[in-house]
Amino acid sequence: MKSAVEEINKYLNGIELQLTKDIIRDKSFNSVDKAIKIIKAFGSQDRFIVLGAKDSSETAIFYNNLSKSRVDAVVKYLVNKRVPASILNAEGRGKKDLKYVEYDPATKCSGWTNEANRSVYFVAR
């Protein structure tokens, strides 16, 4: 039997947020809502780290703070949709947990990999 995280990540490549903001992009709401349905279907026996990363196109303080505020925005959306806060742990890791580490600094890659490195995603807790 697959875990909720495996099911979520099968459909979700990362929740995208607006550039330099902690606002979920319109195109990501369907994915977030699908993640919510999966979380609710599995029940609260699974625990999740909602993880935010940020590419290295800004200063360390900026991207650490932004990654944390982005993940907090996603967690707030999940909780507002009745996902129990007790099963979520928000972690903003700046560039410490980039999806594509080989593209650091950000100038080494194309737009889509930078976009992926600025996303929020789920891991098992």
C-alpha positions as CSV (number, residue, x, y, z in Angstrom):
1,M,0.0,0.0,0.0
2,K,1.4,3.4,-1.0
3,S,1.7,6.2,1.5
4,A,-0.1,9.5,1.2
5,V,3.2,11.2,0.4
6,E,3.8,8.8,-2.5
7,E,0.3,9.4,-3.8
8,I,0.6,13.2,-3.5
9,N,4.0,13.4,-5.2
10,K,2.8,11.2,-8.0
11,Y,0.5,14.0,-9.1
12,L,2.3,17.0,-7.6
13,N,5.6,18.3,-9.0
14,G,5.6,21.2,-6.5
15,I,3.3,24.0,-5.6
16,E,4.4,27.1,-7.4
17,L,4.2,30.5,-5.9
18,Q,4.4,34.0,-7.4
19,L,7.9,35.2,-8.0
20,T,9.4,36.7,-4.8
21,K,6.0,36.4,-3.0
22,D,4.3,33.9,-0.7
23,I,1.1,33.8,-2.9
24,I,0.1,30.4,-4.5
25,R,-0.1,30.7,-8.3
26,D,-3.5,30.1,-9.8
27,K,-2.2,27.2,-11.8
28,S,-1.2,25.3,-8.6
29,F,-4.6,25.3,-6.8
30,N,-5.8,22.2,-8.6
31,S,-2.7,20.3,-7.5
32,V,-3.0,21.6,-3.9
33,D,-6.6,20.6,-3.8
34,K,-5.8,17.1,-5.2
35,A,-3.2,16.8,-2.4
36,I,-5.8,17.8,0.1
37,K,-8.2,15.1,-1.1
38,I,-5.4,12.5,-0.9
39,I,-4.5,13.6,2.6
40,K,-8.1,13.4,3.8
41,A,-8.6,10.0,2.1
42,F,-5.6,8.5,3.9
43,G,-6.8,10.0,7.2
44,S,-4.6,11.6,9.8
45,Q,-2.3,8.6,10.4
46,D,0.2,10.0,8.0
47,R,2.3,13.0,8.9
48,F,3.9,15.5,6.5
49,I,6.7,17.9,6.2
50,V,5.5,20.7,3.9
51,L,8.9,21.8,2.5
52,G,9.7,25.1,0.8
53,A,12.9,25.8,-1.1
54,K,14.1,28.9,-2.9
55,D,16.6,29.2,-5.7
56,S,19.8,31.1,-5.1
57,S,18.9,34.2,-7.1
58,E,18.8,36.5,-4.0
59,T,20.7,36.8,-0.7
60,A,20.7,33.9,1.8
61,I,18.5,35.8,4.4
62,F,16.0,36.7,1.7
63,Y,15.6,33.2,0.3
64,N,15.5,31.6,3.8
65,N,12.7,34.0,4.9
66,L,10.8,33.7,1.6
67,S,10.9,29.9,1.6
68,K,9.5,29.9,5.1
69,S,6.7,32.4,4.4
70,R,5.8,30.4,1.2
71,V,5.5,27.1,3.0
72,D,3.5,28.9,5.8
73,A,1.1,30.2,3.1
74,V,0.6,26.6,1.8
75,V,0.1,25.2,5.2
76,K,-2.5,28.0,6.0
77,Y,-4.4,27.1,2.8
78,L,-4.3,23.4,3.8
79,V,-5.6,24.1,7.3
80,N,-8.3,26.5,5.9
81,K,-9.4,23.5,3.8
82,R,-9.7,21.4,7.0
83,V,-6.4,19.5,6.9
84,P,-5.5,19.0,10.6
85,A,-2.6,21.3,11.5
86,S,-1.3,18.6,13.8
87,I,-0.2,16.4,10.8
88,L,1.7,19.2,9.1
89,N,5.2,20.5,9.8
90,A,6.2,23.6,7.8
91,E,9.9,23.9,7.0
92,G,11.4,26.7,4.9
93,R,14.9,25.5,3.9
94,G,16.0,28.2,1.5
95,K,18.5,26.7,-0.9
96,K,19.5,23.9,1.5
97,D,17.0,21.5,-0.2
98,L,16.7,22.5,-3.8
99,K,14.9,20.1,-6.1
100,Y,17.7,20.5,-8.7
101,V,20.9,21.1,-6.8
102,E,23.0,20.9,-9.9
103,Y,21.5,24.3,-10.9
104,D,23.0,26.3,-8.1
105,P,23.6,29.2,-8.7
106,A,20.3,30.0,-10.4
107,T,22.2,31.5,-13.4
108,K,23.2,28.0,-14.5
109,C,19.8,26.9,-15.5
110,S,16.7,27.5,-17.5
111,G,13.5,29.1,-16.2
112,W,11.6,25.9,-15.5
113,T,14.3,24.5,-13.2
114,N,14.5,27.8,-11.3
115,E,10.7,27.6,-11.0
116,A,10.9,24.0,-9.6
117,N,13.6,25.2,-7.1
118,R,11.2,27.9,-5.9
119,S,8.3,25.4,-5.2
120,V,6.8,23.9,-2.1
121,Y,6.3,20.1,-1.8
122,F,5.6,17.3,0.6
123,V,7.8,14.7,2.3
124,A,7.0,12.1,4.9
125,R,7.5,13.0,8.5
